[in-house]
């Protein structure tokens, strides 16, 4: 009974770590080149409008809207990446578990063959 609880606790800890890895990967991958290009495009538009003499009351809301869109796109992309990375991490975890079981079975078969040959 104690061994099952320890094994279940270990599995939950591995799953928690897998979710944390997926979260970290999504956080770093959220700000990719597309988002950076979009941000620079907004900056260029704001600079051009200011050099053309457009009043600040028009440029400021446009800049704020652009920054909001950058944040929204980054947030959405991060959420999508998190879901994908979670699936990848859980699949990797499941693969490791099946490899452990397969190795245990292979060891038992080898031991049985060695015993039988003696």
CNS distance restraints for C-alpha pairs under 8 A (distance, minus, plus):
assign (resid   1 and name CA) (resid   5 and name CA) 6.46 0.50 0.50
assign (resid   2 and name CA) (resid   6 and name CA) 6.17 0.50 0.50
assign (resid   3 and name CA) (resid   7 and name CA) 6.07 0.50 0.50
assign (resid   4 and name CA) (resid   8 and name CA) 6.04 0.50 0.50
assign (resid   5 and name CA) (resid   9 and name CA) 5.96 0.50 0.50
assign (resid   6 and name CA) (resid  10 and name CA) 6.08 0.50 0.50
assign (resid   7 and name CA) (resid  11 and name CA) 6.18 0.50 0.50
assign (resid   8 and name CA) (resid  12 and name CA) 6.20 0.50 0.50
assign (resid   9 and name CA) (resid  13 and name CA) 6.21 0.50 0.50
assign (resid  10 and name CA) (resid  14 and name CA) 6.20 0.50 0.50
assign (resid  11 and name CA) (resid  15 and name CA) 6.18 0.50 0.50
assign (resid  12 and name CA) (resid  16 and name CA) 6.10 0.50 0.50
assign (resid  13 and name CA) (resid  17 and name CA) 6.18 0.50 0.50
assign (resid  14 and name CA) (resid  18 and name CA) 6.10 0.50 0.50
assign (resid  14 and name CA) (resid  93 and name CA) 7.70 0.50 0.50
assign (resid  15 and name CA) (resid  19 and name CA) 6.23 0.50 0.50
assign (resid  15 and name CA) (resid  90 and name CA) 7.19 0.50 0.50
assign (resid  15 and name CA) (resid  93 and name CA) 7.63 0.50 0.50
assign (resid  16 and name CA) (resid  20 and name CA) 6.21 0.50 0.50
assign (resid  17 and name CA) (resid  21 and name CA) 6.10 0.50 0.50
assign (resid  18 and name CA) (resid  22 and name CA) 6.18 0.50 0.50
assign (resid  18 and name CA) (resid  86 and name CA) 7.17 0.50 0.50
assign (resid  18 and name CA) (resid  89 and name CA) 5.49 0.50 0.50
assign (resid  18 and name CA) (resid  90 and name CA) 6.66 0.50 0.50
assign (resid  18 and name CA) (resid  93 and name CA) 7.63 0.50 0.50
assign (resid  19 and name CA) (resid  23 and name CA) 6.08 0.50 0.50
assign (resid  19 and name CA) (resid  86 and name CA) 5.99 0.50 0.50
assign (resid  19 and name CA) (resid  89 and name CA) 7.31 0.50 0.50
assign (resid  20 and name CA) (resid  24 and name CA) 6.14 0.50 0.50
assign (resid  21 and name CA) (resid  25 and name CA) 6.07 0.50 0.50
assign (resid  21 and name CA) (resid  89 and name CA) 7.71 0.50 0.50
assign (resid  22 and name CA) (resid  26 and name CA) 6.08 0.50 0.50
assign (resid  22 and name CA) (resid  82 and name CA) 5.83 0.50 0.50
assign (resid  22 and name CA) (resid  85 and name CA) 4.92 0.50 0.50
assign (resid  22 and name CA) (resid  86 and name CA) 5.27 0.50 0.50
assign (resid  22 and name CA) (resid  89 and name CA) 6.68 0.50 0.50
assign (resid  23 and name CA) (resid  27 and name CA) 6.09 0.50 0.50
assign (resid  23 and name CA) (resid  82 and name CA) 5.77 0.50 0.50
assign (resid  23 and name CA) (resid  85 and name CA) 7.75 0.50 0.50
assign (resid  23 and name CA) (resid  86 and name CA) 7.87 0.50 0.50
assign (resid  24 and name CA) (resid  28 and name CA) 6.34 0.50 0.50
assign (resid  25 and name CA) (resid  29 and name CA) 6.09 0.50 0.50
assign (resid  25 and name CA) (resid  82 and name CA) 7.56 0.50 0.50
assign (resid  25 and name CA) (resid  85 and name CA) 7.32 0.50 0.50
assign (resid  26 and name CA) (resid  30 and name CA) 5.79 0.50 0.50
assign (resid  26 and name CA) (resid  78 and name CA) 5.33 0.50 0.50
assign (resid  26 and name CA) (resid  79 and name CA) 7.42 0.50 0.50
assign (resid  26 and name CA) (resid  81 and name CA) 5.28 0.50 0.50
assign (resid  26 and name CA) (resid  82 and name CA) 5.00 0.50 0.50
assign (resid  26 and name CA) (resid  85 and name CA) 7.10 0.50 0.50
assign (resid  27 and name CA) (resid  31 and name CA) 7.91 0.50 0.50
assign (resid  27 and name CA) (resid  78 and name CA) 6.19 0.50 0.50
assign (resid  29 and name CA) (resid  78 and name CA) 7.15 0.50 0.50
assign (resid  29 and name CA) (resid  81 and name CA) 7.67 0.50 0.50
assign (resid  30 and name CA) (resid  74 and name CA) 5.57 0.50 0.50
assign (resid  30 and name CA) (resid  75 and name CA) 7.21 0.50 0.50
assign (resid  30 and name CA) (resid  77 and name CA) 5.80 0.50 0.50
assign (resid  30 and name CA) (resid  78 and name CA) 4.63 0.50 0.50
assign (resid  30 and name CA) (resid  81 and name CA) 7.43 0.50 0.50
assign (resid  31 and name CA) (resid  35 and name CA) 5.90 0.50 0.50
assign (resid  31 and name CA) (resid  36 and name CA) 6.97 0.50 0.50
assign (resid  31 and name CA) (resid  74 and name CA) 6.10 0.50 0.50
assign (resid  32 and name CA) (resid  36 and name CA) 6.51 0.50 0.50
assign (resid  33 and name CA) (resid  37 and name CA) 6.09 0.50 0.50
assign (resid  34 and name CA) (resid  38 and name CA) 6.19 0.50 0.50
assign (resid  35 and name CA) (resid  39 and name CA) 6.17 0.50 0.50
assign (resid  35 and name CA) (resid  70 and name CA) 6.51 0.50 0.50
assign (resid  35 and name CA) (resid  73 and name CA) 7.40 0.50 0.50
assign (resid  35 and name CA) (resid  74 and name CA) 6.81 0.50 0.50
assign (resid  36 and name CA) (resid  40 and name CA) 6.24 0.50 0.50
assign (resid  37 and name CA) (resid  41 and name CA) 6.11 0.50 0.50
assign (resid  38 and name CA) (resid  42 and name CA) 6.38 0.50 0.50
assign (resid  38 and name CA) (resid  70 and name CA) 7.08 0.50 0.50
assign (resid  39 and name CA) (resid  43 and name CA) 6.34 0.50 0.50
assign (resid  39 and name CA) (resid  66 and name CA) 7.61 0.50 0.50
assign (resid  39 and name CA) (resid  67 and name CA) 7.33 0.50 0.50
assign (resid  39 and name CA) (resid  70 and name CA) 6.47 0.50 0.50
assign (resid  40 and name CA) (resid  44 and name CA) 6.09 0.50 0.50
assign (resid  41 and name CA) (resid  45 and name CA) 6.18 0.50 0.50
assign (resid  42 and name CA) (resid  46 and name CA) 6.18 0.50 0.50
assign (resid  42 and name CA) (resid  63 and name CA) 6.88 0.50 0.50
assign (resid  42 and name CA) (resid  66 and name CA) 6.08 0.50 0.50
assign (resid  42 and name CA) (resid  67 and name CA) 7.89 0.50 0.50
assign (resid  43 and name CA) (resid  47 and name CA) 6.19 0.50 0.50
assign (resid  43 and name CA) (resid  63 and name CA) 7.71 0.50 0.50
assign (resid  44 and name CA) (resid  48 and name CA) 6.07 0.50 0.50
assign (resid  45 and name CA) (resid  49 and name CA) 6.09 0.50 0.50
assign (resid  46 and name CA) (resid  50 and name CA) 6.17 0.50 0.50
assign (resid  46 and name CA) (resid  59 and name CA) 6.35 0.50 0.50
assign (resid  46 and name CA) (resid  62 and name CA) 7.76 0.50 0.50
assign (resid  46 and name CA) (resid  63 and name CA) 6.50 0.50 0.50
assign (resid  47 and name CA) (resid  51 and name CA) 6.18 0.50 0.50
assign (resid  48 and name CA) (resid  52 and name CA) 6.15 0.50 0.50
assign (resid  49 and name CA) (resid  53 and name CA) 6.52 0.50 0.50
assign (resid  49 and name CA) (resid  54 and name CA) 5.51 0.50 0.50
assign (resid  49 and name CA) (resid  59 and name CA) 6.92 0.50 0.50
assign (resid  50 and name CA) (resid  54 and name CA) 5.54 0.50 0.50
assign (resid  50 and name CA) (resid  55 and name CA) 7.30 0.50 0.50
assign (resid  50 and name CA) (resid  56 and name CA) 7.51 0.50 0.50
assign (resid  50 and name CA) (resid  59 and name CA) 7.28 0.50 0.50
assign (resid  54 and name CA) (resid  58 and name CA) 7.00 0.50 0.50
assign (resid  54 and name CA) (resid  59 and name CA) 6.97 0.50 0.50
assign (resid  55 and name CA) (resid  59 and name CA) 6.57 0.50 0.50
assign (resid  56 and name CA) (resid  60 and name CA) 5.68 0.50 0.50
assign (resid  57 and name CA) (resid  61 and name CA) 6.96 0.50 0.50
assign (resid  58 and name CA) (resid  62 and name CA) 6.54 0.50 0.50
assign (resid  59 and name CA) (resid  63 and name CA) 6.10 0.50 0.50
assign (resid  60 and name CA) (resid  64 and name CA) 6.12 0.50 0.50
assign (resid  61 and name CA) (resid  65 and name CA) 5.96 0.50 0.50
assign (resid  62 and name CA) (resid  66 and name CA) 6.14 0.50 0.50
assign (resid  63 and name CA) (resid  67 and name CA) 6.20 0.50 0.50
assign (resid  64 and name CA) (resid  68 and name CA) 6.11 0.50 0.50
assign (resid  65 and name CA) (resid  69 and name CA) 6.18 0.50 0.50
assign (resid  66 and name CA) (resid  70 and name CA) 6.24 0.50 0.50
assign (resid  67 and name CA) (resid  71 and name CA) 6.23 0.50 0.50
assign (resid  68 and name CA) (resid  72 and name CA) 6.07 0.50 0.50
assign (resid  69 and name CA) (resid  73 and name CA) 5.99 0.50 0.50
assign (resid  70 and name CA) (resid  74 and name CA) 6.08 0.50 0.50
assign (resid  71 and name CA) (resid  75 and name CA) 5.99 0.50 0.50
assign (resid  72 and name CA) (resid  76 and name CA) 6.08 0.50 0.50
assign (resid  73 and name CA) (resid  77 and name CA) 6.03 0.50 0.50
assign (resid  74 and name CA) (resid  78 and name CA) 5.99 0.50 0.50
assign (resid  75 and name CA) (resid  79 and name CA) 6.23 0.50 0.50
assign (resid  76 and name CA) (resid  80 and name CA) 6.33 0.50 0.50
assign (resid  77 and name CA) (resid  81 and name CA) 6.08 0.50 0.50
assign (resid  78 and name CA) (resid  82 and name CA) 5.98 0.50 0.50
assign (resid  79 and name CA) (resid  83 and name CA) 6.43 0.50 0.50
assign (resid  80 and name CA) (resid  84 and name CA) 6.40 0.50 0.50
assign (resid  81 and name CA) (resid  85 and name CA) 5.92 0.50 0.50
assign (resid  82 and name CA) (resid  86 and name CA) 5.94 0.50 0.50
assign (resid  83 and name CA) (resid  87 and name CA) 6.40 0.50 0.50
assign (resid  84 and name CA) (resid  88 and name CA) 6.34 0.50 0.50
assign (resid  85 and name CA) (resid  89 and name CA) 6.01 0.50 0.50
assign (resid  86 and name CA) (resid  90 and name CA) 6.02 0.50 0.50
assign (resid  87 and name CA) (resid  91 and name CA) 6.02 0.50 0.50
assign (resid  88 and name CA) (resid  92 and name CA) 6.13 0.50 0.50
assign (resid  89 and name CA) (resid  93 and name CA) 6.12 0.50 0.50
assign (resid  90 and name CA) (resid  94 and name CA) 6.08 0.50 0.50
assign (resid  91 and name CA) (resid  95 and name CA) 6.09 0.50 0.50
assign (resid  92 and name CA) (resid  96 and name CA) 6.24 0.50 0.50
assign (resid  93 and name CA) (resid  97 and name CA) 6.31 0.50 0.50
assign (resid  94 and name CA) (resid  98 and name CA) 6.24 0.50 0.50
assign (resid  95 and name CA) (resid  99 and name CA) 6.10 0.50 0.50
assign (resid  96 and name CA) (resid 100 and name CA) 6.22 0.50 0.50
assign (resid  97 and name CA) (resid 101 and name CA) 6.35 0.50 0.50
assign (resid  98 and name CA) (resid 102 and name CA) 6.03 0.50 0.50
assign (resid  99 and name CA) (resid 103 and name CA) 5.99 0.50 0.50
assign (resid 100 and name CA) (resid 104 and name CA) 6.16 0.50 0.50
assign (resid 101 and name CA) (resid 105 and name CA) 6.21 0.50 0.50
assign (resid 102 and name CA) (resid 106 and name CA) 6.05 0.50 0.50
assign (resid 103 and name CA) (resid 107 and name CA) 6.05 0.50 0.50
assign (resid 104 and name CA) (resid 108 and name CA) 6.24 0.50 0.50
assign (resid 105 and name CA) (resid 109 and name CA) 6.17 0.50 0.50
assign (resid 106 and name CA) (resid 110 and name CA) 6.12 0.50 0.50
assign (resid 107 and name CA) (resid 111 and name CA) 6.09 0.50 0.50
assign (resid 108 and name CA) (resid 112 and name CA) 6.10 0.50 0.50
assign (resid 109 and name CA) (resid 113 and name CA) 6.14 0.50 0.50
assign (resid 110 and name CA) (resid 114 and name CA) 6.13 0.50 0.50
assign (resid 111 and name CA) (resid 115 and name CA) 6.12 0.50 0.50
assign (resid 112 and name CA) (resid 116 and name CA) 6.10 0.50 0.50
assign (resid 113 and name CA) (resid 117 and name CA) 6.15 0.50 0.50
assign (resid 114 and name CA) (resid 118 and name CA) 6.49 0.50 0.50
